[in-house]
Each structure stands twice: as structure tokens, then as C-alpha cells.
Amino acid sequence: MELKFWYAIFATLLIINVSVSIFLFKRDDLESFQKVSQIVFVWLIPLIGAIVTWRVNKSHDVSYKRNKELGGGASSLGSYDSAGSGDGGGGSD
């Protein structure tokens, strides 16, 4: 029974570390050195390193407002026309 418990803990840590490593590897905003150093940190401190690294990098992602209209798509900071200029959400002329 005790051996199965340790196998379950090891498998959980392995899944978390692999998931966070893939998440870091796919990021385009990090340089190669940053990716490697953060992945090493994740594997040196298994659970805490993975959670901290994932939360820090997740907080740097751009958040999008969901448009509830049918076919509206995602918008981040306001409306933009086809020329690329927009009101930025303020709409002052």
C-alpha cells in the first residue's frame, strides 16, 4: 500500500513538471536562456518550482475580454477598424 502511494506522488510530480516544461518551451516571449533556466528550476524544485514558474509566466499573458455577441471574437483593449486604428475603448473625437 505504501509503495503505491509513493508511485502516485512520483507520477503526479512527473506529470506536473512535464506539463510546465512544455508550457515554458512553447512560449515565444522568452529567450532560450530564460526557457532553459526556468525549466531547470522546475526540475530542481519539483512541485514548488513548477507552480511558481507557471503562475509567474501565466501572469504575463495578455487577457482578452470575451465578446458575448455571436461571431464577435476576442478583443483585448478596444475596437479597431480595418486600418488598425481604434478608439482604445475610450472613443473620443
N, C-alpha and C positions, 0 to 999 in steps of 0.2 A: 504494500500500500504506500509506504513512504517513498519508494523508488518511483512510482508512478507520479507522485506529487512533484518530485524534482524534475522529472521529464516534462511535465506540464508547464512548470515555471520556465524551464530552458526553452521549450518550444514557443511560449508566449514572447519571451525576450527576443528570440531569434526572428520571429515574425515582425515585431515592432521595429527592431534595428534594420532589417532588410527593407521594410516599408519606408522608413525615414531616409535611409541611404538612397533609395530610388527617387524619393521626393527631392532630395538635395541634388542628385545627379541630373535631374531633368530641368532644374532651374536655369533660366537664361540670364538672370541678373547677377549671378555670382561668377567670379573669375575661377580659373582652375585651381589655384592655390586655396581659395576660400572653400571650394567644394571639398577638396581633399582634407583640409584641416578640420572641417566640420564633420565629415564622415569618420575621421579618426577619433574625434571627440565622442561621437555617438557610440563607437565600438569600445572605447576605453572605459566609459562610464555608462553601462548598458541602458538602464531604464531612465535615469535622471537626465543623462546626456541626450537621449532621443527625444524626450518630452520637451526639454528646454530648447533644443535646436529647432524642433518642429514649430513650437509656439513663436519663437523669435522670427523665424523666416515667414511664418504664416501671417504675422502682423504687418509684414512689408508688402503683402499682396494688395492689389487695387480692389476695393469693394465696389460692386455695381448695384445700383438700385434696380429692382425688378419692376418692369412696366407691366401693369395688370391688364392693359388693353390687348386684344387679340392681335398677334403679329407685331407687337411693339418692339420686341428685342430688348437688349440690355442697354442702359445708358449710365454713364458714370457721373458727369458733373454738369449736365445741362443738355440743351438741344443744339444740334449743329445742322447747318444746311449742307447742300452738296458741294459748296465751295470750301468747306472746312471751317467757316467762321460761325460762331454761335453766340448766344447770349450768356452762356456760362451759368444759366439758371436765374440770372438777375433780370434780364430783359429791359435794359434802359436804352433809350434812343437819344 
